Amino acid sequence: MRSILALAATSGFIAGTVISPSPSLAQASDAELVKRGEYLVTAGDCVACHTGPDGKKFAGNYALNTPIGKIMTPNLTPDKETGLGNWTEEEFYRAFHDGIGKDGSYLYPAFPFAWYTKVTRDDVKAIYAYLQSLEPVSNPRKSSEIPFPFNVRTALITWRTAFFTAGEFKPDPNASAEVNRGGYLVEGLGHCGMCHNENKIVGNSGLAGKLGGGVIDGWYAPNITPDDHQGIGSWSDEQVVTYLKTGAAPGNKPGVAAGPMRQTIEESLSKLTDGDLKAMVAYLRTQQAKETYKVKDLQAFNQPNAPGASVYLSYCSSCHKPDGKGVEGAIPALAGNTSVQSAGPQTVINVVLGGLAAQSGYASMPAVGQGMTDQQIADVTDYVRNSWGNAAPVIEDRGIVSQARGRIQTMLAGNAPCSEIGNEALAKVIAANGVADALRNLKQDEFVPRLSTLVPKLKAEAAGASDDEIVNGLTATFCKVAKDTNFYADAPWHAVIGSFGNVAYSQVRNPEKQASTQVPAGPTPSRN
């Protein structure tokens, strides 16, 4: 592509005739530029922050909750009135590279220009070309909610002076091409430090705590330095690459991705080439290993008499097993799980309260915390983070659980709308087979026989759908026909849908074993 662009730029004379690229060559060049831009936009996961609740991709109005208030994201489609339609390439580059808007005002660092400044001009050109190729969407930007004095943009000069230096990524002459490529992605478009830095002073990833883990939007982004206990030091390259690609890894070491990381994997990392993922891992291996806490300084944890032990046996052990090893390929291990042992307990608490959809071949996890007290959740969180050889700080602020309970909203918890089926082909097959009606008013002891007749049809007619998609599609369909009825009034909704989801998983993955991995609907005695 660059040779074509060079030809177009230089032109020349042969026998007195100006040589210029033919229309077909120019069109091919434009198409390649747009295609490269699409890949780069995917690497930056731009769709995550620039797609609002209405689902209009890149049309903005997603609310970013920041320390200075709620910032509404702009429309990136080429709509002339509300988007980038009237932006020149140079204006776009200035925003991307320098953090300065079309009108000359300073941009808030919630837009990660402090990382994007490292992206080359050629790549910014491709990104601009891709965004300009999108279908224009009229979507006026809603007002942000930023109190005084943070709403005075000129005050940002102080932050910029202290923490921002514009400049493209400089390859390390002593590093390999692979490591430099990884550094370009991690420190630039990937803006990994936005979440994984301990210190959230946006734009200065060189401060203490770089990539050592930290809290973001109520979740804990783990340590991704080569530290053996808290980071990726004990993971193989294959495990890290597989995790970035799928949200899980061989050997159950990191468990499964949850929260913002899962979204990042689905929308961005899973779509990158294996070469780029390997390069990112190679770069992370070169970073200084960091401990966000020292194991020798941890508060003593009296495991045998820990309050969380009985809670774990009642709510968790039937799936994750009394030894915390889970079921390989079906239930993630908690023992030795580096994500579980992060400095902060937020992710564990959020998953207990909100559950997890089926992913990477693992069963969905019911939102068991909805049937637990805040004290029980805190106790069992401490227990799993400090048992079977695990070691992590215990929870000092017990209010963190109630805060999470008020914030976490999921279909499995019963406090959010039912999910939509992302695979359109599967959604059509489910509709064509009358699955919604077939799942209406089912007694819980009818889950297995009804699903045993439905699953084979879905797997045959939606052959392109993964097992995860079928399990989640069935669960979402069940939610829509069952949640707002009185049919299950005698049982907690989180337990009903949790039981259904795990029966669906059993039927999709191991129909002959039916309920071998089914999660109990509520607290039960240990099976051992």
C-alpha positions as CSV (number, residue, x, y, z in Angstrom):
1,M,0.0,0.0,0.0
2,R,2.8,2.4,0.9
3,S,4.3,2.0,-2.6
4,I,1.1,3.0,-4.2
5,L,0.8,6.0,-1.9
6,A,4.4,7.0,-2.8
7,L,3.6,6.7,-6.5
8,A,0.6,9.0,-6.1
9,A,2.6,11.5,-4.1
10,T,5.6,11.8,-6.4
11,S,4.2,11.4,-9.9
12,G,6.8,11.7,-12.7
13,F,7.4,12.4,-16.4
14,I,8.0,9.9,-19.1
15,A,8.1,11.1,-22.7
16,G,6.5,14.3,-21.5
17,T,3.5,12.6,-20.0
18,V,2.5,12.9,-16.3
19,I,2.1,9.5,-14.7
20,S,-0.6,9.3,-12.0
21,P,-2.3,6.3,-10.5
22,S,-5.2,5.0,-12.3
23,P,-8.7,5.2,-10.7
24,S,-8.6,1.5,-9.9
25,L,-5.2,1.8,-8.1
26,A,-6.4,4.8,-6.2
27,Q,-9.6,3.0,-5.1
28,A,-7.6,0.0,-4.1
29,S,-5.3,2.2,-2.1
30,D,-8.3,3.9,-0.3
31,A,-9.8,0.5,0.4
32,E,-6.6,-0.8,1.9
33,L,-6.3,2.3,4.0
34,V,-9.8,2.0,5.3
35,K,-9.2,-1.7,6.1
36,R,-6.1,-1.0,8.0
37,G,-7.9,1.8,9.9
38,E,-10.6,-0.6,10.9
39,Y,-8.0,-2.9,12.4
40,L,-6.4,-0.1,14.3
41,V,-9.7,1.2,15.6
42,T,-10.4,-2.3,16.8
43,A,-7.0,-2.4,18.5
44,G,-7.9,0.8,20.3
45,D,-11.4,-0.6,21.3
46,C,-12.9,2.7,20.2
47,V,-16.4,1.1,20.0
48,A,-16.5,0.5,23.7
49,C,-16.5,4.2,24.7
50,H,-18.2,5.6,21.6
51,T,-21.3,3.4,21.6
52,G,-24.1,4.6,23.8
53,P,-27.0,2.6,25.4
54,D,-29.0,2.9,22.1
55,G,-26.5,0.6,20.5
56,K,-25.6,2.9,17.6
57,K,-21.9,2.0,17.0
58,F,-19.4,4.9,17.2
59,A,-22.3,7.4,17.6
60,G,-21.2,8.4,21.1
61,N,-23.2,9.4,24.2
62,Y,-21.7,6.7,26.4
63,A,-21.3,8.1,29.9
64,L,-17.8,7.8,31.3
65,N,-17.8,8.0,35.1
66,T,-14.6,9.8,36.0
67,P,-13.2,11.4,39.2
68,I,-14.2,14.8,37.9
69,G,-17.8,13.9,36.9
70,K,-19.7,12.2,34.1
71,I,-18.4,12.8,30.6
72,M,-20.5,12.0,27.5
73,T,-18.5,10.7,24.6
74,P,-18.7,12.3,21.1
75,N,-20.0,10.9,17.9
76,L,-17.3,9.5,15.7
77,T,-19.4,8.8,12.6
78,P,-19.1,11.3,9.6
79,D,-22.4,13.0,10.3
80,K,-21.8,16.7,9.4
81,E,-23.9,18.2,12.2
82,T,-23.2,15.9,15.2
83,G,-20.1,13.9,14.2
84,L,-16.8,14.1,12.4
85,G,-18.2,15.0,9.0
86,N,-16.7,18.5,9.1
87,W,-13.4,17.6,10.6
88,T,-10.3,17.7,8.5
89,E,-7.7,15.0,8.7
90,E,-5.3,17.5,10.3
91,E,-7.9,18.5,13.0
92,F,-8.4,14.8,13.8
93,Y,-4.7,14.3,14.1
94,R,-4.3,17.2,16.5
95,A,-7.0,15.8,18.7
96,F,-5.5,12.3,18.6
97,H,-1.9,13.4,19.0
98,D,-2.1,16.6,21.1
99,G,-5.5,16.4,22.8
100,I,-6.8,19.6,21.3
101,G,-10.3,19.8,19.8
102,K,-11.5,21.2,16.6
103,D,-12.3,24.5,18.3
104,G,-8.9,24.7,19.9
105,S,-10.0,23.7,23.4
106,Y,-8.2,21.2,25.5
107,L,-9.7,17.7,25.6
108,Y,-10.3,15.9,28.9
109,P,-7.8,13.1,29.4
110,A,-10.7,10.6,29.7
111,F,-10.0,10.5,26.0
112,P,-6.7,8.6,26.1
113,F,-4.8,11.0,23.9
114,A,-1.9,10.7,26.3
115,W,-1.5,7.2,25.0
116,Y,-2.7,7.8,21.4
117,T,-0.1,10.5,21.0
118,K,2.3,7.6,20.5
119,V,0.5,6.4,17.4
120,T,2.2,7.2,14.1
121,R,0.7,9.8,11.7
122,D,0.3,7.1,9.0
123,D,-1.8,5.0,11.4
124,V,-3.9,8.1,12.5
125,K,-4.5,8.7,8.8
126,A,-5.8,5.2,8.4
127,I,-8.0,5.6,11.5
128,Y,-9.5,8.8,10.1
129,A,-10.1,7.2,6.7
130,Y,-12.0,4.3,8.4
131,L,-14.2,6.6,10.6
132,Q,-15.0,8.7,7.6
133,S,-16.1,5.6,5.7
134,L,-18.8,4.8,8.3
135,E,-22.5,5.4,7.8
136,P,-23.3,8.9,9.2
137,V,-25.5,8.8,12.3
138,S,-27.2,11.9,13.6
139,N,-26.8,11.8,17.3
140,P,-26.3,15.1,19.1
141,R,-23.9,14.8,22.1
142,K,-25.6,15.1,25.4
143,S,-24.2,17.4,28.1
144,S,-21.6,16.2,30.4
145,E,-22.0,16.5,34.1
146,I,-18.8,18.1,35.3
147,P,-19.0,20.5,38.3
148,F,-16.9,23.7,38.8
149,P,-14.0,24.1,38.6
150,F,-13.4,21.0,36.5
151,N,-15.7,22.3,33.8
152,V,-13.3,25.1,33.0
153,R,-11.2,23.6,30.3
154,T,-8.4,26.2,30.5
155,A,-7.6,24.7,33.9
156,L,-6.4,21.6,32.1
157,I,-3.2,23.4,31.3
158,T,-1.9,22.5,34.7
159,W,-2.5,18.8,34.2
160,R,-1.0,18.9,30.7
161,T,2.1,20.7,32.0
162,A,2.6,18.2,34.7
163,F,1.7,14.9,33.0
164,F,1.4,15.1,29.2
165,T,4.2,15.1,26.7
166,A,3.2,14.7,23.0
167,G,5.3,12.4,20.9
168,E,5.1,9.2,18.8
169,F,6.4,5.9,20.1
170,K,10.1,5.6,20.0
171,P,11.4,2.1,19.3
172,D,14.0,0.7,21.6
173,P,17.1,0.1,19.4
174,N,18.2,-2.7,21.8
175,A,14.9,-4.5,21.7
176,S,13.6,-6.9,19.0
177,A,11.1,-5.9,16.4
178,E,8.5,-8.0,18.2
179,V,9.0,-6.3,21.5
180,N,8.8,-2.9,19.9
181,R,5.6,-3.8,18.1
182,G,4.2,-5.0,21.4
183,G,5.3,-1.8,23.1
184,Y,3.7,0.3,20.4
185,L,0.3,-1.5,21.0
186,V,0.4,-1.6,24.8
187,E,1.6,1.9,25.2
188,G,-0.3,3.4,22.3
189,L,-3.6,2.2,20.9
190,G,-4.1,-0.5,23.6
191,H,-3.7,2.2,26.4
192,C,-3.4,-0.7,28.8
193,G,-2.2,1.6,31.6
194,M,-5.6,3.4,31.7
195,C,-6.9,0.5,33.6
196,H,-3.9,-1.5,34.8
197,N,-1.8,1.3,36.3
198,E,-1.9,1.5,40.1
199,N,-1.9,5.3,39.9
200,K,-4.7,6.7,37.7
201,I,-3.1,10.0,36.8
202,V,-4.0,9.6,33.2
203,G,-1.1,10.2,30.8
204,N,1.8,9.4,33.1
205,S,2.3,5.7,32.9
206,G,5.9,6.1,34.1
207,L,4.8,6.7,37.7
208,A,5.2,4.0,40.4
209,G,2.6,1.3,39.8
210,K,2.9,1.1,36.0
211,L,0.9,-1.9,34.9
212,G,0.9,-3.2,38.5
213,G,-2.9,-3.3,38.8
214,G,-5.6,-0.9,40.1
215,V,-9.3,-0.1,40.5
216,I,-11.3,1.1,37.5
217,D,-15.1,1.6,37.5
218,G,-15.5,-0.6,40.6
219,W,-13.5,-3.5,39.1
220,Y,-9.9,-4.5,39.8
221,A,-7.7,-4.5,36.7
222,P,-4.9,-7.0,37.8
223,N,-1.2,-6.8,37.8
224,I,0.2,-7.6,34.3
225,T,3.9,-7.2,35.1
226,P,6.1,-10.3,35.2
227,D,5.6,-10.7,39.0
228,D,5.3,-14.5,39.8
229,H,2.6,-14.2,42.4
230,Q,0.4,-11.3,41.5
231,G,1.2,-10.8,37.8
232,I,1.8,-12.9,34.7
233,G,5.3,-14.2,35.7
234,S,4.1,-17.7,36.4
235,W,2.0,-17.9,33.2
236,S,3.4,-19.3,30.0
237,D,3.3,-17.1,26.8
238,E,0.6,-19.5,25.5
239,Q,-1.6,-18.9,28.5
240,V,-1.4,-15.1,28.3
241,V,-2.0,-15.1,24.5
242,T,-5.0,-17.5,24.9
243,Y,-6.4,-15.4,27.7
244,L,-6.2,-12.2,25.7
245,K,-7.8,-14.0,22.8
246,T,-10.6,-15.9,24.6
247,G,-10.9,-14.6,28.1
248,A,-9.6,-17.9,29.6
249,A,-6.4,-19.9,29.5
250,P,-5.2,-23.5,29.6
251,G,-4.7,-24.7,33.2
252,N,-7.4,-22.5,34.7
253,K,-4.6,-20.2,36.1
254,P,-6.3,-16.8,35.5
255,G,-9.9,-18.1,35.6
256,V,-12.1,-16.2,33.2
257,A,-12.3,-12.6,32.2
258,A,-15.0,-10.5,33.8
259,G,-16.3,-6.9,33.7
260,P,-14.5,-4.4,31.4
261,M,-11.8,-6.9,30.5
262,R,-14.3,-9.3,29.1
263,Q,-15.7,-6.5,26.9
264,T,-12.2,-5.5,25.8
265,I,-11.5,-9.1,24.8
266,E,-14.7,-9.5,22.9
267,E,-14.6,-6.2,21.0
268,S,-10.9,-5.8,20.6
269,L,-8.2,-8.3,21.7
270,S,-9.9,-11.3,20.3
271,K,-9.9,-9.7,16.8
272,L,-6.1,-9.0,16.8
273,T,-3.7,-11.2,15.0
274,D,-1.8,-13.9,16.9
275,G,1.4,-12.0,15.9
276,D,0.2,-8.8,17.6
277,L,-1.0,-10.6,20.7
278,K,2.4,-12.4,21.0
279,A,4.2,-9.1,20.6
280,M,2.2,-7.5,23.4
281,V,3.1,-10.4,25.7
282,A,6.8,-10.1,24.6
283,Y,6.7,-6.5,25.6
284,L,5.0,-7.1,28.9
285,R,7.7,-9.6,29.7
286,T,10.3,-6.8,29.5
287,Q,8.6,-4.7,32.1
288,Q,9.7,-4.4,35.7
289,A,8.0,-6.9,37.9
290,K,5.9,-5.2,40.6
291,E,4.3,-6.3,43.8
292,T,1.2,-4.2,44.8
293,Y,1.4,-5.9,48.2
294,K,4.1,-8.0,49.9
295,V,3.0,-11.5,50.9
296,K,5.1,-11.4,54.0
297,D,3.3,-8.3,55.2
298,L,-0.2,-9.8,54.8
299,Q,-2.5,-10.0,57.8
300,A,-2.6,-13.5,59.3
301,F,-5.5,-15.4,58.0
302,N,-6.7,-18.3,60.2
303,Q,-8.0,-20.5,57.5
304,P,-9.4,-23.5,59.4
305,N,-11.6,-21.2,61.6
306,A,-12.3,-18.5,59.0
307,P,-15.9,-17.4,58.9
308,G,-15.9,-17.7,55.1
309,A,-15.2,-21.5,55.2
310,S,-18.8,-22.4,56.0
311,V,-20.1,-19.9,53.5
312,Y,-17.9,-21.4,50.8
313,L,-19.0,-25.0,51.6
314,S,-22.6,-24.0,51.4
315,Y,-22.6,-21.8,48.3
316,C,-19.5,-22.6,46.3
317,S,-17.9,-26.0,47.0
318,S,-20.3,-28.0,44.9
319,C,-18.9,-26.4,41.8
320,H,-15.5,-25.0,42.7
321,K,-14.9,-28.1,44.9
322,P,-13.7,-28.1,48.5
323,D,-10.1,-27.9,47.4
324,G,-10.8,-24.9,45.1
325,K,-9.6,-26.7,42.0
326,G,-13.0,-26.5,40.1
327,V,-13.7,-28.8,37.2
328,E,-11.2,-28.6,34.3
329,G,-12.7,-27.1,31.2
330,A,-16.0,-26.4,33.0
331,I,-15.6,-24.6,36.3
332,P,-12.6,-22.3,36.8
333,A,-10.2,-23.1,39.6
334,L,-9.8,-20.6,42.5
335,A,-6.7,-22.3,43.9
336,G,-3.6,-20.7,42.4
337,N,-5.8,-18.2,40.4
338,T,-3.7,-15.0,40.0
339,S,-6.8,-12.9,39.3
340,V,-8.4,-14.0,42.6
341,Q,-5.2,-12.9,44.4
342,S,-5.1,-9.4,43.1
343,A,-4.4,-6.5,45.5
344,G,-8.1,-5.5,45.4
345,P,-11.1,-7.8,46.0
346,Q,-13.5,-5.9,43.7
347,T,-13.6,-8.3,40.9
348,V,-14.3,-11.3,43.1
349,I,-17.1,-9.4,44.9
350,N,-18.6,-8.2,41.6
351,V,-18.7,-11.7,40.2
352,V,-20.3,-13.2,43.3
353,L,-23.0,-10.5,43.1
354,G,-23.5,-10.4,39.4
355,G,-22.6,-13.9,38.1
356,L,-21.0,-14.6,34.8
357,A,-22.4,-15.7,31.4
358,A,-21.0,-18.9,29.8
359,Q,-17.7,-18.2,28.1
360,S,-14.7,-20.0,26.7
361,G,-16.3,-23.3,27.3
362,Y,-16.9,-22.6,31.0
363,A,-20.4,-22.9,32.6
364,S,-22.2,-19.7,33.5
365,M,-21.9,-18.7,37.2
366,P,-25.1,-17.9,39.0
367,A,-25.3,-14.6,40.9
368,V,-25.1,-16.5,44.3
369,G,-24.3,-13.3,46.2
370,Q,-27.9,-12.1,45.7
371,G,-28.9,-14.7,48.3
372,M,-26.1,-13.8,50.7
373,T,-25.6,-11.0,53.2
374,D,-22.8,-8.4,52.8
375,Q,-21.0,-10.0,55.7
376,Q,-21.1,-13.5,54.0
377,I,-19.8,-12.1,50.7
378,A,-16.9,-10.3,52.5
379,D,-16.1,-13.5,54.5
380,V,-16.1,-15.8,51.5
381,T,-14.1,-13.4,49.4
382,D,-11.4,-13.3,52.0
383,Y,-11.6,-17.1,52.3
384,V,-11.1,-17.9,48.6
385,R,-8.3,-15.3,48.3
386,N,-6.4,-16.9,51.2
387,S,-7.0,-20.6,50.9
388,W,-5.3,-23.5,49.1
389,G,-2.0,-21.6,48.9
390,N,-3.6,-18.3,47.8
391,A,-2.5,-15.2,49.6
392,A,-4.1,-11.7,49.3
393,P,-5.0,-8.8,51.5
394,V,-8.2,-9.2,53.5
395,I,-11.0,-6.7,53.2
396,E,-10.6,-3.8,55.6
397,D,-13.6,-1.7,54.4
398,R,-16.6,-3.9,54.6
399,G,-18.7,-1.2,53.0
400,I,-17.1,-2.1,49.7
401,V,-19.6,-5.0,49.4
402,S,-22.7,-2.8,49.8
403,Q,-21.3,-0.3,47.4
404,A,-20.9,-3.1,44.8
405,R,-24.4,-4.5,45.5
406,G,-25.8,-1.1,44.6
407,R,-23.8,-0.8,41.4
408,I,-23.8,-4.3,39.9
409,Q,-26.7,-4.9,37.6
410,T,-26.9,-8.1,35.5
411,M,-29.5,-10.4,34.0
412,L,-28.3,-13.2,36.2
413,A,-28.7,-11.0,39.3
414,G,-32.2,-10.1,38.2
415,N,-31.8,-6.4,38.4
416,A,-31.1,-5.7,34.8
417,P,-33.0,-6.3,31.5
418,C,-32.7,-9.7,29.9
419,S,-29.7,-9.9,27.5
420,E,-30.1,-9.9,23.7
421,I,-28.8,-12.8,21.6
422,G,-25.7,-11.5,19.8
423,N,-25.6,-14.2,17.1
424,E,-28.3,-13.2,14.6
425,A,-28.3,-16.6,13.0
426,L,-28.9,-18.3,16.3
427,A,-31.6,-15.8,17.2
428,K,-33.5,-16.7,14.0
429,V,-33.2,-20.4,14.7
430,I,-34.5,-19.9,18.3
431,A,-37.4,-17.9,17.0
432,A,-38.2,-20.4,14.1
433,N,-38.3,-23.3,16.6
434,G,-40.6,-21.6,19.0
435,V,-38.1,-21.9,21.8
436,A,-39.6,-19.0,23.8
437,D,-43.0,-20.8,24.0
438,A,-41.3,-24.1,24.8
439,L,-39.6,-22.5,27.8
440,R,-42.7,-20.7,29.2
441,N,-44.0,-21.8,32.6
442,L,-41.6,-24.7,33.1
443,K,-41.2,-26.2,36.5
444,Q,-37.6,-26.5,37.5
445,D,-37.7,-30.3,37.3
446,E,-38.8,-29.9,33.7
447,F,-35.6,-28.0,32.7
448,V,-33.7,-31.2,31.8
449,P,-36.3,-33.0,29.6
450,R,-37.4,-29.8,27.8
451,L,-33.8,-28.7,27.0
452,S,-32.9,-32.3,26.0
453,T,-35.3,-31.9,23.1
454,L,-34.5,-28.3,22.2
455,V,-30.7,-28.4,22.3
456,P,-30.1,-31.0,19.5
457,K,-32.3,-28.9,17.1
458,L,-30.4,-25.7,17.9
459,K,-27.0,-27.3,17.5
460,A,-28.0,-28.8,14.1
461,E,-29.7,-25.8,12.6
462,A,-27.3,-23.1,14.0
463,A,-24.1,-25.1,13.3
464,G,-22.1,-21.9,13.3
465,A,-23.0,-21.0,16.8
466,S,-20.6,-21.8,19.6
467,D,-21.7,-23.8,22.7
468,D,-21.3,-20.6,24.8
469,E,-23.6,-18.7,22.4
470,I,-26.3,-21.5,22.6
471,V,-26.2,-21.6,26.4
472,N,-26.4,-17.8,26.7
473,G,-29.0,-17.6,24.0
474,L,-31.2,-20.1,25.7
475,T,-30.7,-18.4,29.1
476,A,-31.6,-15.0,27.6
477,T,-34.7,-16.5,26.0
478,F,-35.8,-18.1,29.2
479,C,-35.3,-14.8,31.0
480,K,-37.6,-13.0,28.6
481,V,-40.5,-15.4,29.1
482,A,-40.1,-16.1,32.8
483,K,-38.6,-13.1,34.7
484,D,-41.7,-10.9,35.0
485,T,-44.2,-13.6,35.7
486,N,-45.4,-15.0,39.0
487,F,-44.6,-18.5,38.0
488,Y,-41.4,-18.6,40.0
489,A,-42.6,-16.3,42.9
490,D,-41.7,-18.9,45.5
491,A,-38.0,-19.1,44.5
492,P,-35.4,-16.3,44.2
493,W,-35.0,-15.3,40.6
494,H,-31.2,-15.4,40.6
495,A,-31.4,-19.1,41.8
496,V,-34.0,-20.0,39.1
497,I,-32.2,-18.5,36.2
498,G,-28.8,-19.7,37.6
499,S,-30.2,-23.3,37.7
500,F,-31.6,-23.0,34.2
501,G,-28.3,-21.7,32.8
502,N,-26.4,-24.5,34.2
503,V,-28.8,-27.2,33.1
504,A,-28.5,-25.6,29.6
505,Y,-24.8,-25.8,29.8
506,S,-24.9,-29.5,30.8
507,Q,-27.2,-30.3,27.9
508,V,-25.1,-28.4,25.4
509,R,-21.8,-29.8,26.5
510,N,-22.5,-33.1,28.1
511,P,-26.1,-34.2,27.5
512,E,-25.5,-37.7,28.7
513,K,-24.4,-36.3,32.1
514,Q,-27.4,-33.9,32.3
515,A,-26.9,-32.1,35.6
516,S,-23.3,-33.1,36.5
517,T,-22.2,-29.4,36.6
518,Q,-25.5,-27.9,37.7
519,V,-25.2,-25.3,40.4
520,P,-27.5,-25.6,43.4
521,A,-30.3,-23.1,43.5
522,G,-29.4,-21.9,47.0
523,P,-27.3,-22.7,50.0
524,T,-26.8,-26.4,50.4
525,P,-24.6,-28.6,52.5
526,S,-21.3,-29.6,51.1
527,R,-21.5,-32.8,49.0
528,N,-18.4,-34.1,50.8
